[in-house]
Amino acid sequence: MAGPKHPRHYEESFKRQIVQLYENGKPAREIKDEYDISHSTLHRWVQGIRNSGSTKAADNRTPEQNEPVELRKRNRQLEMEVDVSEQAAPVFARK
């Protein structure tokens, strides 16, 4: 079931085929209805291919948009390191 917590995942080749249909003149409404793709998804894929040649979000973000993403990743990494250190501390304290 697709939704915010369970989004659909499409292969890159499928995305490119859909964009090619749109670029060749097939109306967006027909594509959306036939392939059950939302307007925003189709628009995002088309813009991504036009802008960077890729439909991947990371390839289509500006450096300013990438910074919070990178910071969240770094924060998760540091939190994991702290958790490991906290779990290991009692082991090393016994020695």
Biopython code that builds the backbone (N, CA, C, O; Angstrom):
import numpy as np
from Bio.PDB.StructureBuilder import StructureBuilder

atoms = [
    (1, "MET", "N", (0.848, -1.180, 0.000)),
    (1, "MET", "CA", (0.000, 0.000, 0.000)),
    (1, "MET", "C", (0.889, 1.237, 0.000)),
    (1, "MET", "O", (1.728, 1.403, 0.885)),
    (2, "ALA", "N", (0.707, 2.098, -0.984)),
    (2, "ALA", "CA", (1.502, 3.317, -1.087)),
    (2, "ALA", "C", (0.923, 4.392, -0.184)),
    (2, "ALA", "O", (-0.291, 4.477, -0.002)),
    (3, "GLY", "N", (1.769, 5.184, 0.361)),
    (3, "GLY", "CA", (1.378, 6.276, 1.231)),
    (3, "GLY", "C", (2.625, 6.942, 1.774)),
    (3, "GLY", "O", (3.733, 6.576, 1.384)),
    (4, "PRO", "N", (2.475, 7.906, 2.660)),
    (4, "PRO", "CA", (3.644, 8.608, 3.186)),
    (4, "PRO", "C", (4.660, 7.689, 3.859)),
    (4, "PRO", "O", (5.865, 7.907, 3.740)),
    (5, "LYS", "N", (4.186, 6.671, 4.561)),
    (5, "LYS", "CA", (5.108, 5.770, 5.248)),
    (5, "LYS", "C", (5.546, 4.605, 4.367)),
    (5, "LYS", "O", (6.533, 3.934, 4.669)),
    (6, "HIS", "N", (4.826, 4.366, 3.293)),
    (6, "HIS", "CA", (5.145, 3.273, 2.379)),
    (6, "HIS", "C", (5.067, 3.779, 0.936)),
    (6, "HIS", "O", (4.152, 3.417, 0.197)),
    (7, "PRO", "N", (6.034, 4.621, 0.537)),
    (7, "PRO", "CA", (5.969, 5.153, -0.825)),
    (7, "PRO", "C", (6.278, 4.068, -1.856)),
    (7, "PRO", "O", (6.913, 3.056, -1.556)),
    (8, "ARG", "N", (5.819, 4.307, -3.051)),
    (8, "ARG", "CA", (6.121, 3.385, -4.143)),
    (8, "ARG", "C", (7.551, 3.629, -4.592)),
    (8, "ARG", "O", (8.066, 4.744, -4.511)),
    (9, "HIS", "N", (8.172, 2.576, -5.062)),
    (9, "HIS", "CA", (9.527, 2.692, -5.592)),
    (9, "HIS", "C", (9.504, 2.212, -7.030)),
    (9, "HIS", "O", (9.024, 1.118, -7.326)),
    (10, "TYR", "N", (10.027, 3.039, -7.914)),
    (10, "TYR", "CA", (10.053, 2.732, -9.336)),
    (10, "TYR", "C", (11.495, 2.574, -9.792)),
    (10, "TYR", "O", (12.388, 3.268, -9.305)),
    (11, "GLU", "N", (11.715, 1.672, -10.716)),
    (11, "GLU", "CA", (13.033, 1.503, -11.314)),
    (11, "GLU", "C", (13.363, 2.725, -12.161)),
    (11, "GLU", "O", (12.474, 3.352, -12.738)),
    (12, "GLU", "N", (14.630, 3.051, -12.228)),
    (12, "GLU", "CA", (15.087, 4.197, -13.022)),
    (12, "GLU", "C", (14.663, 4.041, -14.483)),
    (12, "GLU", "O", (14.259, 5.015, -15.119)),
    (13, "SER", "N", (14.752, 2.823, -15.015)),
    (13, "SER", "CA", (14.388, 2.601, -16.418)),
    (13, "SER", "C", (12.902, 2.902, -16.651)),
    (13, "SER", "O", (12.537, 3.449, -17.692)),
    (14, "PHE", "N", (12.055, 2.550, -15.693)),
    (14, "PHE", "CA", (10.623, 2.841, -15.805)),
    (14, "PHE", "C", (10.393, 4.354, -15.818)),
    (14, "PHE", "O", (9.615, 4.866, -16.623)),
    (15, "LYS", "N", (11.074, 5.056, -14.921)),
    (15, "LYS", "CA", (10.929, 6.513, -14.855)),
    (15, "LYS", "C", (11.323, 7.150, -16.183)),
    (15, "LYS", "O", (10.638, 8.042, -16.683)),
    (16, "ARG", "N", (12.430, 6.683, -16.744)),
    (16, "ARG", "CA", (12.898, 7.231, -18.022)),
    (16, "ARG", "C", (11.911, 6.945, -19.150)),
    (16, "ARG", "O", (11.712, 7.785, -20.027)),
    (17, "GLN", "N", (11.297, 5.773, -19.133)),
    (17, "GLN", "CA", (10.294, 5.441, -20.150)),
    (17, "GLN", "C", (9.084, 6.363, -20.039)),
    (17, "GLN", "O", (8.552, 6.819, -21.051)),
    (18, "ILE", "N", (8.654, 6.634, -18.820)),
    (18, "ILE", "CA", (7.512, 7.515, -18.603)),
    (18, "ILE", "C", (7.832, 8.920, -19.091)),
    (18, "ILE", "O", (7.017, 9.551, -19.763)),
    (19, "VAL", "N", (9.024, 9.409, -18.750)),
    (19, "VAL", "CA", (9.434, 10.751, -19.200)),
    (19, "VAL", "C", (9.511, 10.788, -20.723)),
    (19, "VAL", "O", (9.123, 11.779, -21.341)),
    (20, "GLN", "N", (10.006, 9.717, -21.325)),
    (20, "GLN", "CA", (10.096, 9.668, -22.784)),
    (20, "GLN", "C", (8.711, 9.741, -23.421)),
    (20, "GLN", "O", (8.529, 10.419, -24.433)),
    (21, "LEU", "N", (7.742, 9.053, -22.842)),
    (21, "LEU", "CA", (6.368, 9.145, -23.343)),
    (21, "LEU", "C", (5.883, 10.592, -23.314)),
    (21, "LEU", "O", (5.300, 11.088, -24.278)),
    (22, "TYR", "N", (6.136, 11.257, -22.189)),
    (22, "TYR", "CA", (5.718, 12.653, -22.024)),
    (22, "TYR", "C", (6.437, 13.547, -23.033)),
    (22, "TYR", "O", (5.815, 14.396, -23.671)),
    (23, "GLU", "N", (7.737, 13.354, -23.173)),
    (23, "GLU", "CA", (8.531, 14.174, -24.098)),
    (23, "GLU", "C", (8.111, 13.945, -25.552)),
    (23, "GLU", "O", (8.240, 14.842, -26.385)),
    (24, "ASN", "N", (7.610, 12.751, -25.855)),
    (24, "ASN", "CA", (7.160, 12.445, -27.218)),
    (24, "ASN", "C", (5.736, 12.912, -27.499)),
    (24, "ASN", "O", (5.193, 12.660, -28.575)),
    (25, "GLY", "N", (5.133, 13.597, -26.518)),
    (25, "GLY", "CA", (3.844, 14.212, -26.770)),
    (25, "GLY", "C", (2.631, 13.542, -26.149)),
    (25, "GLY", "O", (1.513, 14.025, -26.329)),
    (26, "LYS", "N", (2.810, 12.464, -25.438)),
    (26, "LYS", "CA", (1.652, 11.835, -24.799)),
    (26, "LYS", "C", (1.183, 12.751, -23.669)),
    (26, "LYS", "O", (1.996, 13.171, -22.845)),
    (27, "PRO", "N", (-0.094, 13.062, -23.615)),
    (27, "PRO", "CA", (-0.600, 13.972, -22.579)),
    (27, "PRO", "C", (-0.373, 13.431, -21.164)),
    (27, "PRO", "O", (-0.506, 12.236, -20.901)),
    (28, "ALA", "N", (-0.027, 14.351, -20.271)),
    (28, "ALA", "CA", (0.242, 13.985, -18.881)),
    (28, "ALA", "C", (-0.947, 13.267, -18.261)),
    (28, "ALA", "O", (-0.766, 12.305, -17.514)),
    (29, "ARG", "N", (-2.149, 13.717, -18.558)),
    (29, "ARG", "CA", (-3.343, 13.091, -17.983)),
    (29, "ARG", "C", (-3.433, 11.615, -18.372)),
    (29, "ARG", "O", (-3.768, 10.771, -17.541)),
    (30, "GLU", "N", (-3.136, 11.306, -19.623)),
    (30, "GLU", "CA", (-3.179, 9.909, -20.069)),
    (30, "GLU", "C", (-2.109, 9.076, -19.358)),
    (30, "GLU", "O", (-2.366, 7.948, -18.937)),
    (31, "ILE", "N", (-0.915, 9.642, -19.229)),
    (31, "ILE", "CA", (0.167, 8.929, -18.546)),
    (31, "ILE", "C", (-0.211, 8.669, -17.095)),
    (31, "ILE", "O", (-0.049, 7.556, -16.594)),
    (32, "LYS", "N", (-0.713, 9.698, -16.422)),
    (32, "LYS", "CA", (-1.092, 9.555, -15.014)),
    (32, "LYS", "C", (-2.163, 8.492, -14.840)),
    (32, "LYS", "O", (-2.087, 7.662, -13.934)),
    (33, "ASP", "N", (-3.163, 8.520, -15.714)),
    (33, "ASP", "CA", (-4.260, 7.551, -15.598)),
    (33, "ASP", "C", (-3.803, 6.133, -15.934)),
    (33, "ASP", "O", (-4.159, 5.180, -15.242)),
    (34, "GLU", "N", (-3.021, 6.000, -16.990)),
    (34, "GLU", "CA", (-2.603, 4.678, -17.451)),
    (34, "GLU", "C", (-1.626, 4.006, -16.480)),
    (34, "GLU", "O", (-1.695, 2.797, -16.262)),
    (35, "TYR", "N", (-0.725, 4.791, -15.905)),
    (35, "TYR", "CA", (0.314, 4.213, -15.050)),
    (35, "TYR", "C", (0.105, 4.493, -13.563)),
    (35, "TYR", "O", (0.938, 4.116, -12.739)),
    (36, "ASP", "N", (-0.990, 5.146, -13.220)),
    (36, "ASP", "CA", (-1.334, 5.445, -11.826)),
    (36, "ASP", "C", (-0.192, 6.187, -11.118)),
    (36, "ASP", "O", (0.275, 5.789, -10.051)),
    (37, "ILE", "N", (0.232, 7.275, -11.754)),
    (37, "ILE", "CA", (1.298, 8.116, -11.223)),
    (37, "ILE", "C", (0.700, 9.487, -10.943)),
    (37, "ILE", "O", (-0.086, 9.998, -11.741)),
    (38, "SER", "N", (1.067, 10.081, -9.818)),
    (38, "SER", "CA", (0.528, 11.400, -9.483)),
    (38, "SER", "C", (1.147, 12.472, -10.374)),
    (38, "SER", "O", (2.211, 12.289, -10.965)),
    (39, "HIS", "N", (0.442, 13.591, -10.447)),
    (39, "HIS", "CA", (0.919, 14.724, -11.242)),
    (39, "HIS", "C", (2.280, 15.194, -10.742)),
    (39, "HIS", "O", (3.176, 15.468, -11.541)),
    (40, "SER", "N", (2.437, 15.288, -9.427)),
    (40, "SER", "CA", (3.691, 15.792, -8.865)),
    (40, "SER", "C", (4.850, 14.834, -9.152)),
    (40, "SER", "O", (5.975, 15.275, -9.388)),
    (41, "THR", "N", (4.584, 13.544, -9.133)),
    (41, "THR", "CA", (5.629, 12.569, -9.427)),
    (41, "THR", "C", (6.082, 12.695, -10.871)),
    (41, "THR", "O", (7.279, 12.742, -11.151)),
    (42, "LEU", "N", (5.134, 12.750, -11.778)),
    (42, "LEU", "CA", (5.469, 12.905, -13.195)),
    (42, "LEU", "C", (6.249, 14.194, -13.420)),
    (42, "LEU", "O", (7.263, 14.197, -14.118)),
    (43, "HIS", "N", (5.781, 15.276, -12.835)),
    (43, "HIS", "CA", (6.445, 16.572, -12.997)),
    (43, "HIS", "C", (7.874, 16.513, -12.447)),
    (43, "HIS", "O", (8.798, 17.029, -13.075)),
    (44, "ARG", "N", (8.059, 15.894, -11.289)),
    (44, "ARG", "CA", (9.389, 15.793, -10.672)),
    (44, "ARG", "C", (10.340, 14.991, -11.560)),
    (44, "ARG", "O", (11.500, 15.369, -11.726)),
    (45, "TRP", "N", (9.852, 13.885, -12.132)),
    (45, "TRP", "CA", (10.703, 13.081, -13.009)),
    (45, "TRP", "C", (11.088, 13.853, -14.264)),
    (45, "TRP", "O", (12.249, 13.840, -14.674)),
    (46, "VAL", "N", (10.120, 14.520, -14.870)),
    (46, "VAL", "CA", (10.390, 15.281, -16.089)),
    (46, "VAL", "C", (11.400, 16.393, -15.797)),
    (46, "VAL", "O", (12.361, 16.568, -16.545)),
    (47, "GLN", "N", (11.189, 17.138, -14.720)),
    (47, "GLN", "CA", (12.115, 18.222, -14.384)),
    (47, "GLN", "C", (13.496, 17.682, -14.062)),
    (47, "GLN", "O", (14.499, 18.274, -14.459)),
    (48, "GLY", "N", (13.561, 16.572, -13.353)),
    (48, "GLY", "CA", (14.856, 15.981, -13.020)),
    (48, "GLY", "C", (15.640, 15.589, -14.251)),
    (48, "GLY", "O", (16.834, 15.874, -14.353)),
    (49, "ILE", "N", (14.972, 14.933, -15.191)),
    (49, "ILE", "CA", (15.634, 14.524, -16.432)),
    (49, "ILE", "C", (16.080, 15.755, -17.213)),
    (49, "ILE", "O", (17.186, 15.778, -17.753)),
    (50, "ARG", "N", (15.241, 16.764, -17.278)),
    (50, "ARG", "CA", (15.599, 17.977, -18.011)),
    (50, "ARG", "C", (16.755, 18.718, -17.346)),
    (50, "ARG", "O", (17.646, 19.214, -18.034)),
    (51, "ASN", "N", (16.750, 18.798, -16.024)),
    (51, "ASN", "CA", (17.757, 19.593, -15.314)),
    (51, "ASN", "C", (19.105, 18.899, -15.189)),
    (51, "ASN", "O", (20.144, 19.506, -15.447)),
    (52, "SER", "N", (19.092, 17.628, -14.795)),
    (52, "SER", "CA", (20.363, 16.959, -14.511)),
    (52, "SER", "C", (20.536, 15.634, -15.238)),
    (52, "SER", "O", (21.595, 15.012, -15.156)),
    (53, "GLY", "N", (19.512, 15.205, -15.942)),
    (53, "GLY", "CA", (19.589, 13.914, -16.609)),
    (53, "GLY", "C", (19.298, 12.751, -15.684)),
    (53, "GLY", "O", (19.506, 11.595, -16.052)),
    (54, "SER", "N", (18.814, 13.050, -14.477)),
    (54, "SER", "CA", (18.556, 12.001, -13.494)),
    (54, "SER", "C", (17.232, 12.260, -12.788)),
    (54, "SER", "O", (16.821, 13.407, -12.610)),
    (55, "THR", "N", (16.577, 11.182, -12.393)),
    (55, "THR", "CA", (15.340, 11.322, -11.619)),
    (55, "THR", "C", (15.608, 11.174, -10.130)),
    (55, "THR", "O", (14.679, 11.289, -9.330)),
    (56, "LYS", "N", (16.845, 10.924, -9.737)),
    (56, "LYS", "CA", (17.179, 10.746, -8.328)),
    (56, "LYS", "C", (17.166, 12.090, -7.618)),
    (56, "LYS", "O", (17.736, 13.065, -8.107)),
    (57, "ALA", "N", (16.518, 12.134, -6.472)),
    (57, "ALA", "CA", (16.375, 13.390, -5.733)),
    (57, "ALA", "C", (17.723, 13.992, -5.383)),
    (57, "ALA", "O", (17.895, 15.208, -5.477)),
    (58, "ALA", "N", (18.674, 13.176, -4.986)),
    (58, "ALA", "CA", (19.984, 13.690, -4.582)),
    (58, "ALA", "C", (20.688, 14.404, -5.730)),
    (58, "ALA", "O", (21.443, 15.348, -5.503)),
    (59, "ASP", "N", (20.448, 13.965, -6.945)),
    (59, "ASP", "CA", (21.082, 14.586, -8.106)),
    (59, "ASP", "C", (20.430, 15.909, -8.477)),
    (59, "ASP", "O", (21.007, 16.696, -9.228)),
    (60, "ASN", "N", (19.251, 16.156, -7.966)),
    (60, "ASN", "CA", (18.491, 17.338, -8.359)),
    (60, "ASN", "C", (18.341, 18.366, -7.255)),
    (60, "ASN", "O", (17.579, 19.321, -7.401)),
    (61, "ARG", "N", (19.056, 18.187, -6.147)),
    (61, "ARG", "CA", (19.001, 19.161, -5.064)),
    (61, "ARG", "C", (20.139, 20.154, -5.201)),
    (61, "ARG", "O", (21.220, 19.826, -5.689)),
    (62, "THR", "N", (19.874, 21.375, -4.760)),
    (62, "THR", "CA", (20.913, 22.392, -4.721)),
    (62, "THR", "C", (21.821, 22.119, -3.527)),
    (62, "THR", "O", (21.440, 21.367, -2.630)),
    (63, "PRO", "N", (23.016, 22.715, -3.494)),
    (63, "PRO", "CA", (23.878, 22.532, -2.312)),
    (63, "PRO", "C", (23.190, 22.968, -1.021)),
    (63, "PRO", "O", (23.393, 22.358, 0.029)),
    (64, "GLU", "N", (22.384, 24.012, -1.094)),
    (64, "GLU", "CA", (21.657, 24.470, 0.096)),
    (64, "GLU", "C", (20.632, 23.437, 0.550)),
    (64, "GLU", "O", (20.404, 23.278, 1.749)),
    (65, "GLN", "N", (20.022, 22.743, -0.383)),
    (65, "GLN", "CA", (19.061, 21.698, -0.036)),
    (65, "GLN", "C", (19.768, 20.442, 0.464)),
    (65, "GLN", "O", (19.213, 19.704, 1.278)),
    (66, "ASN", "N", (20.977, 20.195, -0.011)),
    (66, "ASN", "CA", (21.733, 19.014, 0.418)),
    (66, "ASN", "C", (22.287, 19.151, 1.827)),
    (66, "ASN", "O", (22.457, 18.149, 2.522)),
    (67, "GLU", "N", (22.569, 20.374, 2.260)),
    (67, "GLU", "CA", (23.198, 20.567, 3.567)),
    (67, "GLU", "C", (22.386, 19.962, 4.714)),
    (67, "GLU", "O", (22.953, 19.209, 5.506)),
    (68, "PRO", "N", (21.077, 20.255, 4.844)),
    (68, "PRO", "CA", (20.329, 19.634, 5.950)),
    (68, "PRO", "C", (20.288, 18.109, 5.854)),
    (68, "PRO", "O", (20.292, 17.425, 6.878)),
    (69, "VAL", "N", (20.250, 17.583, 4.654)),
    (69, "VAL", "CA", (20.236, 16.129, 4.466)),
    (69, "VAL", "C", (21.545, 15.541, 4.991)),
    (69, "VAL", "O", (21.546, 14.552, 5.723)),
    (70, "GLU", "N", (22.647, 16.161, 4.609)),
    (70, "GLU", "CA", (23.950, 15.685, 5.058)),
    (70, "GLU", "C", (24.104, 15.831, 6.575)),
    (70, "GLU", "O", (24.672, 14.959, 7.232)),
    (71, "LEU", "N", (23.601, 16.928, 7.120)),
    (71, "LEU", "CA", (23.682, 17.130, 8.567)),
    (71, "LEU", "C", (22.871, 16.088, 9.336)),
    (71, "LEU", "O", (23.305, 15.612, 10.385)),
    (72, "ARG", "N", (21.691, 15.733, 8.814)),
    (72, "ARG", "CA", (20.879, 14.702, 9.463)),
    (72, "ARG", "C", (21.606, 13.351, 9.426)),
    (72, "ARG", "O", (21.596, 12.608, 10.408)),
    (73, "LYS", "N", (22.236, 13.041, 8.284)),
    (73, "LYS", "CA", (22.989, 11.794, 8.190)),
    (73, "LYS", "C", (24.136, 11.774, 9.200)),
    (73, "LYS", "O", (24.352, 10.776, 9.886)),
    (74, "ARG", "N", (24.860, 12.875, 9.282)),
    (74, "ARG", "CA", (25.980, 12.963, 10.217)),
    (74, "ARG", "C", (25.493, 12.851, 11.661)),
    (74, "ARG", "O", (26.129, 12.204, 12.492)),
    (75, "ASN", "N", (24.364, 13.485, 11.948)),
    (75, "ASN", "CA", (23.795, 13.415, 13.295)),
    (75, "ASN", "C", (23.426, 11.980, 13.661)),
    (75, "ASN", "O", (23.704, 11.536, 14.775)),
    (76, "ARG", "N", (22.807, 11.258, 12.741)),
    (76, "ARG", "CA", (22.459, 9.845, 12.990)),
    (76, "ARG", "C", (23.722, 9.017, 13.251)),
    (76, "ARG", "O", (23.743, 8.161, 14.137)),
    (77, "GLN", "N", (24.767, 9.283, 12.471)),
    (77, "GLN", "CA", (26.025, 8.558, 12.650)),
    (77, "GLN", "C", (26.603, 8.827, 14.036)),
    (77, "GLN", "O", (27.027, 7.897, 14.721)),
    (78, "LEU", "N", (26.623, 10.078, 14.449)),
    (78, "LEU", "CA", (27.160, 10.430, 15.763)),
    (78, "LEU", "C", (26.316, 9.843, 16.892)),
    (78, "LEU", "O", (26.855, 9.405, 17.908)),
    (79, "GLU", "N", (24.996, 9.833, 16.717)),
    (79, "GLU", "CA", (24.131, 9.226, 17.726)),
    (79, "GLU", "C", (24.426, 7.736, 17.870)),
    (79, "GLU", "O", (24.429, 7.212, 18.984)),
    (80, "MET", "N", (24.671, 7.054, 16.761)),
    (80, "MET", "CA", (25.004, 5.633, 16.817)),
    (80, "MET", "C", (26.336, 5.425, 17.534)),
    (80, "MET", "O", (26.479, 4.491, 18.323)),
    (81, "GLU", "N", (27.309, 6.294, 17.260)),
    (81, "GLU", "CA", (28.607, 6.173, 17.916)),
    (81, "GLU", "C", (28.480, 6.389, 19.423)),
    (81, "GLU", "O", (29.135, 5.697, 20.202)),
    (82, "VAL", "N", (27.650, 7.335, 19.840)),
    (82, "VAL", "CA", (27.423, 7.579, 21.263)),
    (82, "VAL", "C", (26.766, 6.360, 21.896)),
    (82, "VAL", "O", (27.158, 5.946, 22.986)),
    (83, "ASP", "N", (25.778, 5.785, 21.234)),
    (83, "ASP", "CA", (25.106, 4.589, 21.761)),
    (83, "ASP", "C", (26.095, 3.444, 21.963)),
    (83, "ASP", "O", (26.070, 2.769, 22.992)),
    (84, "VAL", "N", (26.959, 3.229, 20.980)),
    (84, "VAL", "CA", (27.949, 2.157, 21.082)),
    (84, "VAL", "C", (28.897, 2.438, 22.237)),
    (84, "VAL", "O", (29.226, 1.538, 23.009)),
    (85, "SER", "N", (29.336, 3.693, 22.357)),
    (85, "SER", "CA", (30.250, 4.064, 23.455)),
    (85, "SER", "C", (29.595, 3.847, 24.812)),
    (85, "SER", "O", (30.233, 3.355, 25.743)),
    (86, "GLU", "N", (28.330, 4.212, 24.924)),
    (86, "GLU", "CA", (27.625, 4.034, 26.197)),
    (86, "GLU", "C", (27.471, 2.568, 26.546)),
    (86, "GLU", "O", (27.543, 2.201, 27.719)),
    (87, "GLN", "N", (27.261, 1.732, 25.556)),
    (87, "GLN", "CA", (27.119, 0.303, 25.799)),
    (87, "GLN", "C", (28.467, -0.332, 26.123)),
    (87, "GLN", "O", (28.529, -1.296, 26.887)),
    (88, "ALA", "N", (29.536, 0.194, 25.555)),
    (88, "ALA", "CA", (30.863, -0.374, 25.778)),
    (88, "ALA", "C", (31.496, 0.117, 27.076)),
    (88, "ALA", "O", (32.360, -0.564, 27.629)),
    (89, "ALA", "N", (31.093, 1.265, 27.565)),
    (89, "ALA", "CA", (31.714, 1.852, 28.767)),
    (89, "ALA", "C", (31.707, 0.911, 29.958)),
    (89, "ALA", "O", (32.751, 0.771, 30.594)),
    (90, "PRO", "N", (30.606, 0.254, 30.307)),
    (90, "PRO", "CA", (30.625, -0.651, 31.456)),
    (90, "PRO", "C", (31.588, -1.818, 31.280)),
    (90, "PRO", "O", (32.168, -2.292, 32.257)),
    (91, "VAL", "N", (31.760, -2.273, 30.077)),
    (91, "VAL", "CA", (32.667, -3.386, 29.808)),
    (91, "VAL", "C", (34.104, -2.961, 30.110)),
    (91, "VAL", "O", (34.854, -3.698, 30.750)),
    (92, "PHE", "N", (34.479, -1.781, 29.649)),
    (92, "PHE", "CA", (35.840, -1.307, 29.869)),
    (92, "PHE", "C", (36.043, -0.843, 31.305)),
    (92, "PHE", "O", (37.176, -0.865, 31.784)),
    (93, "ALA", "N", (35.012, -0.430, 32.002)),
    (93, "ALA", "CA", (35.135, 0.021, 33.378)),
    (93, "ALA", "C", (35.457, -1.146, 34.317)),
    (93, "ALA", "O", (36.088, -0.941, 35.353)),
    (94, "ARG", "N", (35.039, -2.351, 33.975)),
    (94, "ARG", "CA", (35.284, -3.539, 34.807)),
    (94, "ARG", "C", (36.739, -3.970, 34.776)),
    (94, "ARG", "O", (37.200, -4.654, 35.689)),
    (95, "LYS", "N", (37.449, -3.590, 33.768)),
    (95, "LYS", "CA", (38.835, -4.072, 33.610)),
    (95, "LYS", "C", (39.817, -3.263, 34.385)),
    (95, "LYS", "O", (41.014, -3.546, 34.351)),
]
sb = StructureBuilder()
sb.init_structure("model")
sb.init_model(0)
sb.init_chain("A")
sb.init_seg("    ")
for serial, (resi, resn, name, xyz) in enumerate(atoms, 1):
    if name == "N":
        sb.init_residue(resn, " ", resi, " ")
    sb.init_atom(name, np.array(xyz, "f"), 0.0, 1.0, " ", f" {name:<3s}", serial, name[0])
structure = sb.get_structure()
